[in-house]
Structures are given as C-alpha cells and as structure tokens.
C-alpha cells in the first residue's frame, strides 16, 4: 500500500511524532490574528519554542522551485514569530521545511 504525504497530512504526521513523547508539546494549525495574520502550521511550546512552517512540492519540482518555496516559508516563519500569540515565548526559533513528495528537500533553522 502506498502512502502519500502532502501539505495537508504532513503537519499531522510531524505533530504526532513530535508530541508523542512527554518531552514536547505544541499546537497544530495555530491562528495568528494580529497584523501578522495567517495559520502557523506547527507551534512547539516546549523549550526552546518553535514556529514550524511547512511547504510541500511535487516530487519533480526543480531546484529553483525549492529555493523559492524555502524563501517564502522563511518569510512566513519570520512574520508569525512577530505575532501576539508567540510573544513572550522564551528562546523562540523558526523552522522552514520544504518537502518534495515524501522527501525532505530543505530545512532551515533560524
């Protein structure tokens, strides 16, 4: 049986792996309502805290598309890190994750 990961299922898969232990806690699809509005894909509320933004591309995406997706994902992470919902979180980090099909294409922690 083939398993297909996409932008809808990927956050659920990652959150179940991250929060399956007592070491991590967080929220899935957290809404940021202030001037930095949007939906944070994954918000880890452990220490350190992470705003995790995911972007999923087709398996045959070119390197240029991966770079463009990474830049956009980093921009989203930066914008959400300025939001009211995460203000006051100590040692907040941002993760930009780009996948091609079921494979990790790029990951940036900043």
N, C-alpha and C positions, 0 to 999 in steps of 0.2 A: 504494500500500500504506500503510495507516495504522499509525502507531507509537503504542503505548500505554505511557506511563510510569506506574509505580505504586510503592508503597513498597518492593517487592522489587527492581525494576530500577533505581530512581533512584540508590541508592548505587553500583551498578556503573558506571552512566553517568558519574556525577561523579568517581569514583576514576580511571576511565580518562582523563578529561580532565585531572585534576589531576596524575596521576603519569605522564602521557605525555611529560613533559619531564624533563630532568635536574635542574631546579630544585626539584622537590617529591618527597617520598617519604612513605609512610604505610602504614596498615593498614586493611583493611576488616573491619567487624564484630569489634571487639576486645572480649573479655570482661573486665569489671571484677568481680573475685570477692570483694572485701572487703565492708565494711558498705555500700558504695555499689554493690552488685551490679547487673548488667544488661549490656547489649551496647552499646558505643559504635558508632554507625553508621559513622563515618569518623574516623580518628585521623591527622592530619597530623603527622609527626615532623620536618618541616623547621623552620627558624627564621623567624618565630615558629611555635610548635606550635599546632594547633587541635584541639579536640574539636568535631566537627560532628554535630549531631543533626538528623535529617530527619523531617518529618511530611507525609504525603500525604493530601489530602482529595479528595472527588469534585468535579468541575468546578462543580456547582451549590451548593457549600457557601456558607452565609451568612457575613457579616462576623463575627457573634458566634462562629461555629464556628472561624473563622480565628484570632480573638483568643484563644479558649480553647486551641486547638492550640498557638499560639505560647507561651503561658504554660507549658503542660505541657512543651513542648520545651525551653524555657529552664531549667525546673526540672531536667529530666534532665541537661542540659549542666552545670549547677552541681553536681549530685550526682556525676557522673562525674569532674569536674575535681578533686574531693576524693579520688579513689581512688588506691590504691597504684601502679597502672600508669602514671599520669601525674605522680606526684610527682617532682620534680627536673627536669621539663621547663621550660627557661627560657622566659619570656615567653609562657606558655600563654594562649590566647584560646579563647573558646567561640562557636560559630555555631549559631543556631537558624534552621532553614529550614522554611518551610511552603509547600507547593505545592498548587494547586487544579488537578486534572487535570495537563496538561503545563506549566502556567504557574506561575511564581513568584508567590506571594501575599504573603509576608512574609519578611524576612531581618533578623536582629538579630545584630550582633557585639558581644560584651560580655566 
